[in-house]
């Protein structure tokens, strides 16, 4: 991936700070990602991973710092604005409306309308089918409530929803936590495909094997600060674990 | 109200689902219709044929209108994880306001009196609804509390604005909106409406079918599609025929469909489209299913809630016009406890108080169901307290049976 370093990063976060009631959730955090790159964000619970992705996905605008997308400084004040910039998030709890079907969930907040201003269910169903075919995923029916689907199928909808709308930057929060081995492998496959398409992926995972399998770089956070960013090829799993546990770069 | 809890409930359910596929309607709707038919037949036998007489069915259709109109809105309120306890009081308050508008401020008998009054009543209902919705959404006060306050406030406001005195009589044109002897459209126009409805059923079925075929989706076999259209059309024709079979006592002309019933049918159609085919409707269900995910999807949850309550207020305004016109009076006690009937109708119709689940047609059928029981018991001379006790038992039993049915699905 060294060639990509010459390009402009897809996203650059510079000196990002965020405080909640006097507690520094993030302090001077620097992170960036290049096209076709997977950057893993690691750290203990409360290290600031979740806050960082919420800053990027528009849920919590930062107090200080700069966000650049394609080199242009931007302000992201809402999830809508993040999506307009091509930043899509797959949340750990998937954030699906369980009572709605796959089609409704896929297009939630971005419905297609007919020229008379009504929901264009047929077009949405058609596009859902095409998207699932492309991802090589099968659902028993596009019209059953999501609550009746399996964990993997629900994950497929959550991922499909994120990548379908021309995502440039994808944030995946524990994408395999609720999945079996087969489905986990499928998600890994998908991540590689998306990489090949030039999408930048922020990956949050507790599974260090997954991380070494998929990530090009690893950024470790501790107490709201960046411990360090390393290339996966340059370090061992023990190095990364000691960064997470000790909160400092490995000495060698 | 979808299934009967027999030991062989499973078989009942499978049979229902197969039948519903053939006719092309939801098994739940079919189940409710079947239960309703059984109850109607039972009441008809118990009343010696009076219940299913044209005259009684005409009265029943009028009785359903007020609760039915509001139940369609209550579905969306409950689906969005809220409740509106104030609508009975709003009904009364808007009614007294509308009556005063005619008698005191506009004057009776002008050509414009009825429609200016009606528009203002709708506006008042909508504003009250939106105001309560804003307190719920932006103030963060639970809707139970806000509308409980609304219940107390508007019931007494209805008393206060005319110191409890009933306002009557009202404008003659306005009275037509309540049904009654002249408030029907007669045989000719009833048939025209029926004809239009059949054309609409056929055309929309064909259009949807074509569109699905164009996208390569599965469609039902053509004969079944035709059976479906014929069945629905037959239902429309039977309804019109029954309404026309009741002659007006004075002139002996057929009554035809009452105006409030037309209003209910129109409201039901529009609300079904709102719930199923608009972004707003989709968002209401999404919020009910998972408010957090709706927020993350970029939906403005708070504003949607305000709109839900505003819509509920508008429908309370419509219901207020109907009942005030029918009573030919604005009285401060009108609509007392109606909110409970409306909530019961929605819940009997399958709306889940946990939010996210409920249908418009279910709520209207729920209203028909409740009013049928009440109407039947009145015919049978059941004393009022006993009537209410029966309704209470039915409400709880209906939800219980529905729970059992839902559990058997998974």
Interface residues (C-beta under 8 A of the other chain):
Chain A: X59 X78 X79 X80 X83 X89 X91 X94 X95 X96 X97 X98 X99 X100 X104 X108 X109 X110 X111 X113 X117 X118 X119 X121 X122 X123 X125 X126 X148
Chain B: X211 X212 X214 X215 X216 X217 X273 X276 X277 X278 X279 X282 X285 X286 X288 X289 X290 X292 X293 X294 X295 X296 X297 X298 X299 X356 X357 X410
